[in-house]
Every structure is written in structure tokens, then in C-alpha cells.
Amino acid sequence: MSDNIGEGRPLRVCEVCGGYDDHPRHVVVSAEGEVGVPSADVVDKMVQNGASGEAITQAMDPTTQIRHLDCCAQVGCPDGTCNELVDGADGKTGADLLAHLTQKGEQS
């Protein structure tokens, strides 16, 4: 996992990999209980990665799921946006992924 980006970006968990950082995210929102809560294994990873109690509590909301953009694309982004956003990023995360997204935005 790469370093935090900083610059006041909030630290949040990724409910797919258990990461706790400030990397680009996709927040998936659905009707009550449709996205569920992270598995015990993912929560264990959140704890190992130093997630705050508040961040873990937020992850327990069954109506939202917070995912790294690259993790979301890997597990199947519900609206396909993450697949488009990380296309050409070649496994970049953190500041490198943010730079890729910024460059991609400037091209459109």
C-alpha cells in the first residue's frame, strides 16, 4: 500500500481490502442492506491497518460501501465508473492514482 496523499484528505477504510488511508474512493449507496457490511476478515485488516473506531463504525452501515477506486473496479463497480477511471492506471494507488485521475480529467 502506498503512502497517504495528505493535504487534508480524510482517512477512510476500504470495505473491499481493509485499507485505511486517504486514497481515491467510490462510495456505493443502495437501499437498506443491499451492500451489506464488510466480512470479519476485512474488519480484521482495518484494525491491523490502524482504522479508527469511527471509520470501522461507518463501514458497518449496510446502505453504503466505501471502496478504493481500484478495489471497486476489481470486484465489479456497480455503475462501471471505476473501471473507466482506473483504465490505464497500471496498478497505481494513492498520489500516483490521483495524478492519473487528474491528468485524465484534463484530457476530457
C-alpha positions in Angstrom: 0.0 0.0 0.0 1.3 3.4 -0.8 1.7 6.4 1.5 -1.2 8.8 2.3 -1.7 11.7 0.0 -2.2 14.2 2.8 -3.3 17.8 2.2 -6.3 17.4 4.5 -7.8 14.4 2.7 -9.9 12.3 5.1 -8.7 8.9 6.2 -11.3 6.2 5.4 -11.5 2.5 5.2 -11.8 0.4 2.1 -14.5 -2.2 2.6 -13.0 -4.4 0.0 -9.4 -4.7 1.1 -9.5 -3.3 4.6 -7.1 -0.4 3.8 -7.2 2.7 5.9 -5.9 5.7 4.1 -6.8 8.8 2.1 -6.7 7.3 -1.4 -9.4 8.0 -4.1 -12.7 6.3 -3.2 -16.0 5.3 -4.7 -18.9 5.4 -2.2 -21.6 2.9 -3.3 -25.0 3.7 -1.9 -28.1 1.5 -2.1 -31.3 0.6 -0.4 -31.3 -0.8 3.2 -29.0 -3.7 3.5 -28.2 -4.2 -0.2 -24.4 -3.7 0.0 -24.1 -5.3 3.4 -21.2 -4.9 5.8 -17.6 -6.0 5.5 -16.6 -9.5 6.4 -14.8 -10.3 9.6 -11.5 -10.8 7.7 -11.8 -7.3 6.1 -12.6 -5.8 9.5 -9.5 -7.5 10.9 -7.5 -5.9 8.2 -9.0 -2.5 9.0 -7.9 -2.9 12.6 -4.4 -4.1 11.5 -4.1 -1.0 9.3 -4.9 1.3 12.2 -8.5 2.2 11.4 -10.3 4.4 14.0 -13.4 3.1 15.7 -15.4 5.8 13.9 -14.1 4.6 10.5 -15.0 1.0 11.3 -18.4 2.0 12.6 -19.1 3.8 9.4 -18.1 0.7 7.5 -20.9 -1.2 9.3 -23.6 0.8 7.6 -25.4 -1.7 5.3 -26.6 1.1 2.9 -23.2 2.3 1.9 -19.9 0.8 1.0 -16.6 2.7 0.7 -14.1 1.3 -1.8 -10.8 2.3 -3.2 -11.4 3.0 -6.9 -9.1 0.2 -7.9 -10.7 -2.2 -5.5 -14.1 -1.3 -6.7 -13.1 -1.9 -10.3 -11.6 -5.3 -9.3 -14.8 -6.5 -7.6 -17.2 -5.1 -10.2 -18.1 -1.4 -9.9 -21.9 -1.2 -9.9 -22.1 1.6 -12.4 -18.8 1.0 -14.3 -17.2 4.4 -13.5 -14.3 2.9 -11.6 -13.4 0.7 -14.5 -13.2 3.8 -16.7 -11.3 5.9 -14.1 -8.6 3.4 -13.4 -8.2 2.3 -17.1 -4.5 2.9 -17.9 -3.5 3.5 -14.3 -1.4 0.2 -14.3 -1.9 -0.6 -10.6 -1.3 2.9 -9.3 -2.6 3.8 -5.9 -2.6 6.9 -3.6 -0.9 10.0 -5.0 0.0 8.2 -8.2 -3.6 7.3 -8.9 -4.8 10.8 -8.0 -2.3 12.2 -10.6 -3.6 9.7 -13.2 -7.2 10.8 -12.5 -6.2 14.5 -12.6 -4.4 14.0 -15.9 -7.4 12.0 -17.3 -9.7 14.8 -16.3 -7.6 17.4 -18.0 -7.8 15.4 -21.2 -11.6 15.2 -21.3 
